[in-house]
């Protein structure tokens, strides 16, 4: 017997059971807070032309940059097994130095200060 057929049956049954349980189990008690739209902390009933803080977006971009750094450095342990390990070390160090210099520059310019 093909082992894929029982696996597909088990996953299908388990998926159906979980969908059914998630549909019937939660208690639905909507109130005005839950029914109101939430837009990044802005008041949904106020004016749409209010100025917003660019610092919020700066912190978000910095988070994305350092998250990308982790994705770029993830293959580093496997790079130690290459015949030319110095090149791997050079590129990993250059990424870290570049991001550290950018962080120091933003810090010195006061871009990371939340309150002025």
PyMOL commands that set and color helices and strands:
alter all, ss='L'
color gray80, all
select helices_A, chain A and resi 3-25+32-35+54-73+76-79+85-109
alter helices_A, ss='H'
color red, helices_A
deselect
rebuild
show_as cartoon
